[in-house]
């Protein structure tokens, strides 16, 4: 249902991969204030603010879930954050925002599929790290086998398995820095390295320590 809603009453989606690893680092559920604080400092949100201001509003409505009268923004959290920035200076002008409100009956599985279609095979504006984190949490909560998980979002089973393999490795080694994703991705998919990992398990510990210390300067150096 298409509606115009008061932006101040909308809630950020706590499972938003873009900020999940940052705001959940201590294991506590983030407050709405904390989510807004994180989002409004991000460069892409600042760029969105300029674009929205120039256009006089958003072009595509926010996709919102109605849960017992609570409107949760599933798709468009960055745009909502940009609106909040604009509303600080002109609260009346930026009071309301266009939304597409989903039925209360939509399931969590359908929500996962919807967001997967948008961000995993659609615009792909989530980084690979963010995509992997989202798949990892879904697998842990749903216990779906990898081929079903892949089919639900339109990715190949091989891609999903690699994403999960790398993200799990990063979790196990206590290094969830998004900018190090490509280092670990290359390490785990490189066939030459795999031969050594099969016979010399301690190479994992050595590699992780070198990534953390900065001894490996860039991801391309992993092959070297």
Steps between C-alpha positions, in 0.01 A plus 500: 500500500640840401502747789657827604635458852664726754870422469558556872274203578686255276742249649833389359535128425737351758609224260629750244835342395653836422542576869426168672860403567576843645202553728480140619866461582428481872214255459238750614199597289560851363276792584330695223709801601821303459398373156418853387829628641697242301309542175506879492880502515539277192612660176233337283229638731643850472494462121140380517409806704621727222317300234173489696517870572559582133211274392264634764453152647565135426416342163449141618281454811647345812389140547349479845376210710197559720539298820216576742503869414880526501634601160842341437699608194620181332631667188616861503672542837767721345237720338318528833826607667548763228146625565580529868801720418283728287226511765743636758509830310155501341270272704180610329626455145639154570230380736347229280637243256353267237478136609383166364358320802510120496232281650538397864468141382831492313731234644862539610600265216326723248674806644836325462421411139380852423814666634715237331342580165573870554854482631655167407399471134339839433688822563768318700559812705589288801866404501591133482575513872154638572337243273690219669408625847133509402513144360691380807237631741218361291658156484553493874143606574325289237729195481439488124735286294725700268327419171159607634654812651661582166182439302298728727716801410599407145869430556694190401560240769875537447485874565298455818736229625804721439335797672417285803845340504678835503269668750521201736880507476500870585270438797712212625811719483337804657556731205173641368643802324314549175807641327687172558238286326697473175811382688318206656299431186818464296667290769217247512433470127859488373580144393873540547451614858255215564775244442700649785196534727428128457847403621598792722203609716704765681508706181154628594626645827800656326288652225245650740773656712656656189166646390432641846849647533494656154797293381294414192444841345223421253279210396680444171813419703333191644569303183860617498 
